[in-house]
Amino acid sequence: MAVKEVNEKYRCNICGNEVMVTKVGGGTLVCCGEEMELIEPKKKEPLLEEGIEVGEKEEVEEEIPEEEKEEEIKRKIEKVAEELGEIEEEFEEEPKEIEDYKEDIEEVEDDIEKEEEEEEEEE
């Protein structure tokens, strides 16, 4: 089948190569010794023009299994409990000024925020 239009997409039924037409020359595309098959475009598939994708990409969120979500929550709770335990120990040792507690709380919040960011990056 001869190439007719820019943006036509062809596939080799032997090796799976796919080709997008950027310039019509009128010839027939051949791969692995056989003519390539014209792939009909999907309605939602963004068209390519001169190798540049047009349109917006949708972000796909992976679903996290409930067991993993529960484990994550447990780890966060344990971390907070551990940090609170350290603060309680410091309180028992010597009284602090209110400003010192505010700094401790900010440190704990920063640590938790950093851990959450690191976990998001890992996903």
N, C-alpha and C positions, 0 to 999 in steps of 0.2 A: 504494500500500500504506500503510495507516494505521500510525502509530507505536504500538508496543505496550509497550516496556520502556525503562527508563533504561539508558544505555550502549550502545544500539543505534547503529551507525555506518552512515551513508548517503553515497553518492557520486553526483555528477552525471556522467552519461556523456558530456556535451557539453563542459563546461569543466573537469571534474576536481575541483571543490569537494568537500570532505568535511565532514560534520557529525556530531557526537556528541550524542545526546539526553541532556539533563540533567534534563528534566522532561517527563513524558508528558501531552500535551494531547489526543491522539486523532486529530489531523488528519493529512493527507498532506503530506509534504515535497515541494516543487516547486522546481526551479532551471532556468533557461533555457527555461521553458515546458513542461518535462516532469517527470514524477515521478522522484524520486531512487531509486537502487537500494540495497537493504539489503546491506551488506557483512557476510558471516559472520565473526565474530571468530576469530582464530587462537588456538590453545591457549596459546602462550607470550606473547601480547600482553597487557601489563598493562592492566587496566581503568581507566577514568577515572571519578572521582566528583566532581561539582561542579568540574571543571576541574583537579583535582589528580591527578598521576600516582601510582599505587600500585605499589610493588615496587622492586627494585634495578636499577640500570643496570649493564650489563656493560661493562668497558673493552675497547676494541678496539685491538689493537696492529697498526700497519701493518708489513708485511714490508718490510725494506730490501733492495734487490737486493745480491747479493754484491759487485758491482763497487763500489758505494757504500761498503759495509762495508770493503773493502780500501783504498779511498782514504782513508777516515777513519782507519784504523789507520796508514797511511803518514804522514798529517799529524801524528798524535800522536807517532810515532817521530821524525819530523823535528824537532818542537818540543822533545822531550826531548834529542835530540842537540845541537840548537842551544844549549839551556840548559847542557848539560854542557860544550860547547865554551867557553862564557863562563866557567864555573867553572874550567876548566883554564887559561884565559888568566890569570885572577886568581891562580891558584896559581903560575904561572910568574913573575908579576910580584913577588909578595911572599908569604912564608908567612903563613898565618892560624892563628888559634886554632881549636880544635875547635868552640867555640860559634858562631863565624862560619860554619863550614860547615853546621852544623845550621840556622842561619837561612836560608842559601842554599837548602838542600834544602826547607825548609818553604815558602819563597817559590815555588819551582818547582812543588811539589805543589799549592799554592793556585792558581797560575796554570792548571795543567792542570785542576784541579777546576772553576774558573770557566769555562774553555773548554767543558768537557763539559756543564755546566749550560746555557750559552748555546746549544750545539748541540741539546740536548734541548728547549729552549724553541722553537727554530726549527722543530723537527719537529712 
